Amino acid sequence: MNRRTFLKTAGALSLAAGLGGGAARAEILGAPNAMRIDMKAVQNRNQNRSTVACRNGVVCASQPMASICGVDILKAGGNAIDAAVCANAMLGLVEPMNCGPGGDLFAIVWIEKDKKLYALNASGRSPYDWNLSEAQKRGLSAIPANNALAWNVPGCVSGWAALLQRFGSRPFGDVLAPAIGYAREGFVVSPIVSDDWGFGNDKDIATLTETFGVDGKPPRFGDVFRNPDYANSLELIARGGADAFYRGEIGEKIVKDAQTRGALLSMRDLHDHTADWVEPVSTNYRGHDVWEIPPNGQGIAVLQILNMLEQFDIGSLQPNSAEQLHLFVEAKKLAYEDRAVYYADPAMADVPVEWLISKDYGKERAKLIDPQKASARVVPGELRGSDTVYLTAADKDGNMVSLIQSIYGGWGSHIVPGKVGFCIQNRGESFSLDENHRNKLEGHKRPFHTIIPAFVTREGAPVFSFGVMGGDFQPQGHSQVLMDLIDFGMSPQQAGDQPRIEHTGSSEPTGEKMEAGGKIRFERRFPDEIKRKLADMGHAVREGEGAFGGYQGIWREEEPRRYFGGSDPRKDGCAIGY
């Protein structure tokens, strides 16, 4: 069956299969798989992919099947918005430990006919009855991660609905059909995803292993894996839209499971959930307007970092030199101290966004950076007066989507309620239990969020849709990619191929404080000389190597219109264009 035919028939096939009440379980098809892979070799593979260049449309996602299905939607006449929702639903199937309908979603959308950017906050709120008093009664000093007490209302499906209703050209049934079909028929597990499929040793992972394991064990690379429960849930959404989730059978299963576990999520919480269109915010970095979504997310940390870095001649330095990395880390420390104090749900706290991202404040904070010496202690400015998936898509008409979606920690809360085929997020863990904190736990409130999509325009025209997944790392990833593109003139693929650093140990919106200036960790391919120079400047260098973030990006040029797609070699995915 060819792809075009599959798009038309997958929905009918899944309808014919019936909802089945969740009786069928996830399984691995066929004989035992003899395929083996050296994950160390995968992690050390060639970092020099070609930038994908095309004219009609492109989808960049962290798993190839999501990119393929998104492009199929484009080729069948759908637009970038349809393709993005399709790819996201596929990622919920093929990367279930990172995303799915049980999580939240943010998006920035360029609509060509309007010549305008739109921003969507589809993150969920805490239960009405969940607050500091209740947490105190339960003797909590922090909200437990792998527990239904960390559940907020999942916002993902409301985000899909908002995107399709406002800007899509295809109904839910069409864009969910590929994921439904593959969930029923099976898909081949890819290498890096297979390495992330482990369940850990938590005591309460029975529903996790029942849905995503076979005989209690995760599938391996090359196995064909089915998730009929996920197909059933998507089929309900295809038929009933977002109401099937927030007012129907899926929501009822989630709430029943929450109450069984002593959590406070109710149908009222689901009924009252809304995804909100908000105004994106920006700063200009060397002639490029960089756009982020305002809090409750951490996107404005990128704008704060860039405002400080703009005070230095980054382009005169060598990429990934000790001098450049030192300036970046110092700016990050300062921005993250503000993040720890000021970022919260603006509907329930005073968040001084305009002040935080102003050029004057950026200049003031940059004066605190010593170009030769690391700071051991930084403080927030004084106000006067994760895991995740990211994808981006573009179509022949010029529409572009920057979309990020997550269930927070790997496997979220580690709980799959009522055989729905997906995990519920643990984003509620991000609330502070300090009664004086802007991000304190309150009923019907959005917590501090780490997932951030981004977009870049120049003189009012779109040039770059991108994101870098990776929890707290995301503003660091955005800033490093933008320096590579704007200061050093790299292609969108080369900017993703560059080795990255991560600074850890900053103060957090949950109340933790930075100690001794934090630490820097490096990806492979950093010379020891760079590490020694940074140590000599006063930075604490962590041993070992990591892999930080998962980037996707689309650069756009005009006359004639062309797209240039990049996809992170740290993931299984790819950019596919036509």
Salt bridges, closest charged atoms under 4 A:
GLU27 OE2 - ARG226 NH1 2.28
ASP72 OD2 - ARG3 NE 3.83
ASP104 OD2 - HIS449 NE2 2.77
GLU112 OE2 - LYS115 NZ 2.50
GLU112 OE1 - ARG556 NH2 2.85
GLU112 OE2 - ARG561 NH2 3.44
ASP114 OD1 - LYS113 NZ 3.22
GLU134 OE2 - LYS137 NZ 3.50
GLU134 OE1 - ARG138 NE 3.83
ASP202 OD2 - HIS414 ND1 2.93
ASP204 OD2 - ARG261 NH1 2.88
GLU210 OE2 - ARG25 NE 3.70
ASP229 OD2 - ARG25 NH1 2.28
GLU249 OE2 - LYS253 NZ 3.38
ASP257 OD1 - ARG261 NE 2.49
ASP272 OD2 - ARG268 NE 3.81
ASP276 OD2 - ARG125 NH2 2.81
ASP276 OD2 - ARG446 NH1 2.78
GLU292 OE2 - HIS478 ND1 2.94
GLU310 OE1 - LYS359 NZ 2.58
GLU330 OE2 - LYS333 NZ 2.92
ASP338 OD1 - ARG365 NH2 3.67
GLU364 OE1 - ARG384 NH2 3.31
ASP397 OD1 - LYS396 NZ 3.57
GLU442 OE2 - LYS445 NZ 2.95
ASP472 OD1 - ARG339 NH1 3.35
ASP487 OD1 - ARG286 NE 2.60
GLU508 OE1 - ARG339 NH2 2.80
GLU523 OE1 - ARG570 NH2 2.61
GLU529 OE2 - LYS533 NZ 3.88
GLU558 OE2 - ARG556 NE 2.49
GLU558 OE2 - ARG561 NE 3.30
ASP568 OD2 - ARG500 NH2 2.95
ASP568 OD1 - ARG570 NH1 2.65
